[in-house]
Amino acid sequence: RQRVEELSKFSKKGAAARRRK
């Protein structure tokens, strides 16, 4: 369950970073 929460945060941060680029 902890990995899912980390993946969810990483996915949101990754999408924001990809949109900024």
N, C-alpha and C positions, 0 to 999 in steps of 0.2 A: 504493500500500500504506500510505503514511503517513496518508492521509485516512481510510482504513478504521479504522485504530487510533484516530484522534481521534474518529471518529463512534462507535466502540464505547464509548469513555470518556464521551463526551457522552450517549450513550443511557443508560448506567448512572447517571450523575449526574442526568440529567433524570428518570429513573424514581424515584430516591430523593427528589429535590426534590418531585416531584408527589405522591409517597406522603406526604411530611411535611405537605404542605398538606392 
